[in-house]
Amino acid sequence: MQLRVKPKRPLGPTPVKQLPALQAPYDTPLAKAP
C-alpha cells in the first residue's frame, strides 16, 4: 500500500506544475510575435 501512495503523490503535482510552466513561456513568445 505504501508503494502505491508514494508514486501517486509525485506523479500528480509534477505533471500538473510542468504543463502550465511550459505553456506559459511558449504562449508568451507566440502571442507577442504575431
CHARMM internal coordinates of N, CA and C (Angstrom, degrees):
IC EDIT
DIST 1 N 1 CA 1.4704
DIST 1 CA 1 C 1.5418
ANGL 1 N 1 CA 1 C 110.06
DIST 1 C 2 N 1.3066
ANGL 1 CA 1 C 2 N 116.00
DIHE 1 N 1 CA 1 C 2 N -35.48
DIST 2 N 2 CA 1.4765
ANGL 1 C 2 N 2 CA 118.55
DIHE 1 CA 1 C 2 N 2 CA -178.25
DIST 2 CA 2 C 1.5335
ANGL 2 N 2 CA 2 C 110.81
DIHE 1 C 2 N 2 CA 2 C -67.41
DIST 2 C 3 N 1.3392
ANGL 2 CA 2 C 3 N 115.59
DIHE 2 N 2 CA 2 C 3 N -32.76
DIST 3 N 3 CA 1.4723
ANGL 2 C 3 N 3 CA 118.92
DIHE 2 CA 2 C 3 N 3 CA -178.25
DIST 3 CA 3 C 1.5299
ANGL 3 N 3 CA 3 C 110.38
DIHE 2 C 3 N 3 CA 3 C -70.33
DIST 3 C 4 N 1.3138
ANGL 3 CA 3 C 4 N 116.31
DIHE 3 N 3 CA 3 C 4 N -31.12
DIST 4 N 4 CA 1.4810
ANGL 3 C 4 N 4 CA 119.53
DIHE 3 CA 3 C 4 N 4 CA -177.79
DIST 4 CA 4 C 1.5356
ANGL 4 N 4 CA 4 C 110.86
DIHE 3 C 4 N 4 CA 4 C -76.53
DIST 4 C 5 N 1.3175
ANGL 4 CA 4 C 5 N 115.84
DIHE 4 N 4 CA 4 C 5 N -31.34
DIST 5 N 5 CA 1.4762
ANGL 4 C 5 N 5 CA 118.83
DIHE 4 CA 4 C 5 N 5 CA -177.67
DIST 5 CA 5 C 1.5322
ANGL 5 N 5 CA 5 C 110.47
DIHE 4 C 5 N 5 CA 5 C -77.85
DIST 5 C 6 N 1.3232
ANGL 5 CA 5 C 6 N 116.39
DIHE 5 N 5 CA 5 C 6 N -33.75
DIST 6 N 6 CA 1.4809
ANGL 5 C 6 N 6 CA 119.72
DIHE 5 CA 5 C 6 N 6 CA -176.86
DIST 6 CA 6 C 1.5447
ANGL 6 N 6 CA 6 C 111.90
DIHE 5 C 6 N 6 CA 6 C -68.75
DIST 6 C 7 N 1.3140
ANGL 6 CA 6 C 7 N 118.32
DIHE 6 N 6 CA 6 C 7 N -46.43
DIST 7 N 7 CA 1.4736
ANGL 6 C 7 N 7 CA 120.64
DIHE 6 CA 6 C 7 N 7 CA -178.45
DIST 7 CA 7 C 1.5226
ANGL 7 N 7 CA 7 C 112.14
DIHE 6 C 7 N 7 CA 7 C -69.22
DIST 7 C 8 N 1.3281
ANGL 7 CA 7 C 8 N 116.85
DIHE 7 N 7 CA 7 C 8 N -25.19
DIST 8 N 8 CA 1.4758
ANGL 7 C 8 N 8 CA 120.12
DIHE 7 CA 7 C 8 N 8 CA -178.75
DIST 8 CA 8 C 1.5372
ANGL 8 N 8 CA 8 C 110.62
DIHE 7 C 8 N 8 CA 8 C -77.23
DIST 8 C 9 N 1.3058
ANGL 8 CA 8 C 9 N 117.10
DIHE 8 N 8 CA 8 C 9 N -32.32
DIST 9 N 9 CA 1.4832
ANGL 8 C 9 N 9 CA 119.69
DIHE 8 CA 8 C 9 N 9 CA -177.04
DIST 9 CA 9 C 1.5423
ANGL 9 N 9 CA 9 C 111.32
DIHE 8 C 9 N 9 CA 9 C -70.31
DIST 9 C 10 N 1.3292
ANGL 9 CA 9 C 10 N 118.82
DIHE 9 N 9 CA 9 C 10 N -50.21
DIST 10 N 10 CA 1.4756
ANGL 9 C 10 N 10 CA 121.46
DIHE 9 CA 9 C 10 N 10 CA -178.55
DIST 10 CA 10 C 1.5276
ANGL 10 N 10 CA 10 C 112.06
DIHE 9 C 10 N 10 CA 10 C -69.85
DIST 10 C 11 N 1.3272
ANGL 10 CA 10 C 11 N 116.51
DIHE 10 N 10 CA 10 C 11 N -30.69
DIST 11 N 11 CA 1.4756
ANGL 10 C 11 N 11 CA 119.59
DIHE 10 CA 10 C 11 N 11 CA -177.87
DIST 11 CA 11 C 1.5287
ANGL 11 N 11 CA 11 C 110.25
DIHE 10 C 11 N 11 CA 11 C -73.39
DIST 11 C 12 N 1.3235
ANGL 11 CA 11 C 12 N 117.25
DIHE 11 N 11 CA 11 C 12 N -26.54
DIST 12 N 12 CA 1.4769
ANGL 11 C 12 N 12 CA 120.28
DIHE 11 CA 11 C 12 N 12 CA -177.23
DIST 12 CA 12 C 1.5294
ANGL 12 N 12 CA 12 C 111.71
DIHE 11 C 12 N 12 CA 12 C -73.93
DIST 12 C 13 N 1.3411
ANGL 12 CA 12 C 13 N 118.17
DIHE 12 N 12 CA 12 C 13 N -62.44
DIST 13 N 13 CA 1.4700
ANGL 12 C 13 N 13 CA 121.70
DIHE 12 CA 12 C 13 N 13 CA -176.31
DIST 13 CA 13 C 1.5257
ANGL 13 N 13 CA 13 C 112.48
DIHE 12 C 13 N 13 CA 13 C -71.28
DIST 13 C 14 N 1.3249
ANGL 13 CA 13 C 14 N 117.62
DIHE 13 N 13 CA 13 C 14 N -22.88
DIST 14 N 14 CA 1.4781
ANGL 13 C 14 N 14 CA 119.89
DIHE 13 CA 13 C 14 N 14 CA -177.47
DIST 14 CA 14 C 1.5273
ANGL 14 N 14 CA 14 C 111.71
DIHE 13 C 14 N 14 CA 14 C -68.55
DIST 14 C 15 N 1.3266
ANGL 14 CA 14 C 15 N 118.55
DIHE 14 N 14 CA 14 C 15 N -54.64
DIST 15 N 15 CA 1.4729
ANGL 14 C 15 N 15 CA 121.35
DIHE 14 CA 14 C 15 N 15 CA -178.08
DIST 15 CA 15 C 1.5277
ANGL 15 N 15 CA 15 C 111.84
DIHE 14 C 15 N 15 CA 15 C -69.81
DIST 15 C 16 N 1.3121
ANGL 15 CA 15 C 16 N 115.99
DIHE 15 N 15 CA 15 C 16 N -30.50
DIST 16 N 16 CA 1.4779
ANGL 15 C 16 N 16 CA 119.55
DIHE 15 CA 15 C 16 N 16 CA -177.98
DIST 16 CA 16 C 1.5266
ANGL 16 N 16 CA 16 C 110.18
DIHE 15 C 16 N 16 CA 16 C -70.33
DIST 16 C 17 N 1.3285
ANGL 16 CA 16 C 17 N 116.44
DIHE 16 N 16 CA 16 C 17 N -38.64
DIST 17 N 17 CA 1.4771
ANGL 16 C 17 N 17 CA 119.61
DIHE 16 CA 16 C 17 N 17 CA -178.08
DIST 17 CA 17 C 1.5382
ANGL 17 N 17 CA 17 C 110.28
DIHE 16 C 17 N 17 CA 17 C -79.51
DIST 17 C 18 N 1.3218
ANGL 17 CA 17 C 18 N 116.64
DIHE 17 N 17 CA 17 C 18 N -30.69
DIST 18 N 18 CA 1.4791
ANGL 17 C 18 N 18 CA 119.73
DIHE 17 CA 17 C 18 N 18 CA -178.07
DIST 18 CA 18 C 1.5280
ANGL 18 N 18 CA 18 C 110.73
DIHE 17 C 18 N 18 CA 18 C -75.01
DIST 18 C 19 N 1.3244
ANGL 18 CA 18 C 19 N 117.26
DIHE 18 N 18 CA 18 C 19 N -32.00
DIST 19 N 19 CA 1.4770
ANGL 18 C 19 N 19 CA 120.67
DIHE 18 CA 18 C 19 N 19 CA -177.72
DIST 19 CA 19 C 1.5335
ANGL 19 N 19 CA 19 C 111.09
DIHE 18 C 19 N 19 CA 19 C -65.21
DIST 19 C 20 N 1.3364
ANGL 19 CA 19 C 20 N 118.41
DIHE 19 N 19 CA 19 C 20 N -51.54
DIST 20 N 20 CA 1.4627
ANGL 19 C 20 N 20 CA 121.36
DIHE 19 CA 19 C 20 N 20 CA -179.37
DIST 20 CA 20 C 1.5256
ANGL 20 N 20 CA 20 C 111.85
DIHE 19 C 20 N 20 CA 20 C -68.56
DIST 20 C 21 N 1.3234
ANGL 20 CA 20 C 21 N 116.95
DIHE 20 N 20 CA 20 C 21 N -30.84
DIST 21 N 21 CA 1.4736
ANGL 20 C 21 N 21 CA 121.12
DIHE 20 CA 20 C 21 N 21 CA -179.00
DIST 21 CA 21 C 1.5312
ANGL 21 N 21 CA 21 C 109.69
DIHE 20 C 21 N 21 CA 21 C -69.95
DIST 21 C 22 N 1.3299
ANGL 21 CA 21 C 22 N 116.91
DIHE 21 N 21 CA 21 C 22 N -37.14
DIST 22 N 22 CA 1.4740
ANGL 21 C 22 N 22 CA 120.27
DIHE 21 CA 21 C 22 N 22 CA -179.60
DIST 22 CA 22 C 1.5269
ANGL 22 N 22 CA 22 C 110.43
DIHE 21 C 22 N 22 CA 22 C -78.43
DIST 22 C 23 N 1.3132
ANGL 22 CA 22 C 23 N 116.88
DIHE 22 N 22 CA 22 C 23 N -32.11
DIST 23 N 23 CA 1.4710
ANGL 22 C 23 N 23 CA 120.50
DIHE 22 CA 22 C 23 N 23 CA -178.45
DIST 23 CA 23 C 1.5363
ANGL 23 N 23 CA 23 C 110.59
DIHE 22 C 23 N 23 CA 23 C -75.26
DIST 23 C 24 N 1.3100
ANGL 23 CA 23 C 24 N 116.84
DIHE 23 N 23 CA 23 C 24 N -31.63
DIST 24 N 24 CA 1.4729
ANGL 23 C 24 N 24 CA 120.69
DIHE 23 CA 23 C 24 N 24 CA -177.97
DIST 24 CA 24 C 1.5418
ANGL 24 N 24 CA 24 C 110.42
DIHE 23 C 24 N 24 CA 24 C -62.96
DIST 24 C 25 N 1.3261
ANGL 24 CA 24 C 25 N 119.37
DIHE 24 N 24 CA 24 C 25 N -52.44
DIST 25 N 25 CA 1.4777
ANGL 24 C 25 N 25 CA 122.05
DIHE 24 CA 24 C 25 N 25 CA -179.32
DIST 25 CA 25 C 1.5250
ANGL 25 N 25 CA 25 C 111.83
DIHE 24 C 25 N 25 CA 25 C -66.99
DIST 25 C 26 N 1.3239
ANGL 25 CA 25 C 26 N 116.97
DIHE 25 N 25 CA 25 C 26 N -28.93
DIST 26 N 26 CA 1.4734
ANGL 25 C 26 N 26 CA 120.06
DIHE 25 CA 25 C 26 N 26 CA -178.49
DIST 26 CA 26 C 1.5263
ANGL 26 N 26 CA 26 C 110.85
DIHE 25 C 26 N 26 CA 26 C -77.95
DIST 26 C 27 N 1.3325
ANGL 26 CA 26 C 27 N 116.50
DIHE 26 N 26 CA 26 C 27 N -36.60
DIST 27 N 27 CA 1.4750
ANGL 26 C 27 N 27 CA 120.47
DIHE 26 CA 26 C 27 N 27 CA -178.75
DIST 27 CA 27 C 1.5382
ANGL 27 N 27 CA 27 C 110.28
DIHE 26 C 27 N 27 CA 27 C -73.84
DIST 27 C 28 N 1.3104
ANGL 27 CA 27 C 28 N 116.92
DIHE 27 N 27 CA 27 C 28 N -29.03
DIST 28 N 28 CA 1.4734
ANGL 27 C 28 N 28 CA 119.98
DIHE 27 CA 27 C 28 N 28 CA -177.55
DIST 28 CA 28 C 1.5358
ANGL 28 N 28 CA 28 C 111.54
DIHE 27 C 28 N 28 CA 28 C -66.47
DIST 28 C 29 N 1.3270
ANGL 28 CA 28 C 29 N 118.33
DIHE 28 N 28 CA 28 C 29 N -53.14
DIST 29 N 29 CA 1.4815
ANGL 28 C 29 N 29 CA 121.17
DIHE 28 CA 28 C 29 N 29 CA -179.23
DIST 29 CA 29 C 1.5237
ANGL 29 N 29 CA 29 C 111.78
DIHE 28 C 29 N 29 CA 29 C -66.80
DIST 29 C 30 N 1.3206
ANGL 29 CA 29 C 30 N 116.90
DIHE 29 N 29 CA 29 C 30 N -33.12
DIST 30 N 30 CA 1.4787
ANGL 29 C 30 N 30 CA 120.51
DIHE 29 CA 29 C 30 N 30 CA -178.74
DIST 30 CA 30 C 1.5291
ANGL 30 N 30 CA 30 C 110.16
DIHE 29 C 30 N 30 CA 30 C -70.63
DIST 30 C 31 N 1.3142
ANGL 30 CA 30 C 31 N 116.53
DIHE 30 N 30 CA 30 C 31 N -38.48
DIST 31 N 31 CA 1.4684
ANGL 30 C 31 N 31 CA 120.38
DIHE 30 CA 30 C 31 N 31 CA -177.18
DIST 31 CA 31 C 1.5408
ANGL 31 N 31 CA 31 C 109.71
DIHE 30 C 31 N 31 CA 31 C -75.81
DIST 31 C 32 N 1.3198
ANGL 31 CA 31 C 32 N 116.84
DIHE 31 N 31 CA 31 C 32 N -31.07
DIST 32 N 32 CA 1.4815
ANGL 31 C 32 N 32 CA 120.26
DIHE 31 CA 31 C 32 N 32 CA -178.49
DIST 32 CA 32 C 1.5402
ANGL 32 N 32 CA 32 C 110.62
DIHE 31 C 32 N 32 CA 32 C -80.38
DIST 32 C 33 N 1.3258
ANGL 32 CA 32 C 33 N 117.19
DIHE 32 N 32 CA 32 C 33 N -29.42
DIST 33 N 33 CA 1.4745
ANGL 32 C 33 N 33 CA 120.79
DIHE 32 CA 32 C 33 N 33 CA -178.10
DIST 33 CA 33 C 1.5357
ANGL 33 N 33 CA 33 C 110.90
DIHE 32 C 33 N 33 CA 33 C -63.10
DIST 33 C 34 N 1.3242
ANGL 33 CA 33 C 34 N 118.69
DIHE 33 N 33 CA 33 C 34 N -54.34
DIST 34 N 34 CA 1.4664
ANGL 33 C 34 N 34 CA 122.42
DIHE 33 CA 33 C 34 N 34 CA -178.18
DIST 34 CA 34 C 1.5300
ANGL 34 N 34 CA 34 C 110.25
DIHE 33 C 34 N 34 CA 34 C -76.05
END
COOR INIT
IC SEED 1 N 1 CA 1 C
IC BUILD
